[in-house]
Amino acid sequence: MSDLETPHAGGDRTQDADVVALLMRQHGDIRNLFDKVEAAAGEERRDTFRRLVRLLAVHETAEEEVVHPFARRSFPGGDQVVEDRLAEEKAAKETLSALDDLDTDDPTFMPRFMKLRTDVQEHARAEERYEFTHIRRSSDVTNLAAMAKAVKAAEAMAPTRPHPGVESGAANMALGPVAALTDRTKDVVREALGGNG
């Protein structure tokens, strides 16, 4: 079972047909993994941190491919909301990339990890307040479901490591192991959105 398929507290996956509910659930999964990394030690901490890195990388790429473009065009001030979120993502990716180069037993790991945790939680709250709320108001059930499908498709193709300074889905994907993945991901997202992506 992948980190993106880990059951959450309620176990009800039907809400994943709504992009906002899907992303909110993933925010909860990310918080839980931060807790697990903090509580673990040794090899367990390393393994849990690897899972967290993957989840953060694919979650942000999916938002960059699907959610941010919709927000930019769907509500007044959407461009600025997205720019603010991208700046937060860039800062978090820089911290995450630096952590990714450290062993989890390094004495500097946990202080940096706790800073990352604070930054990621603040970013998630800002997304929920300034982006997700407007997306729900600006869309209907059919479009929310299409975006959820597109987010899942983008996550299936997303890179598994953070790339700081690359806060666009296309650029993130180009850094993956096969550059052709970029076109494939865009095609999958467009198809999932019914050609409107």
Secondary structure, 3 states (H helix, E strand, C coil): CCHHHCCCCCCCCHHHHCHHHHHHHHHHHHHHHHHHHHHCCHHHHHHHHHHHHHHHHHHHHHHHHHHHHHHHHHCCCHHHHHHHHHHHHHHHHHHHHHHHCCCCCCCCHHHHHHHHHHHHHHHHHHHHHHHHHHHHHHCCHHHHHHHHHHHHHHHHHCCCCCCCCCCCHHHHHHCCCCCHHHHHHHHHHHHHCCCCC
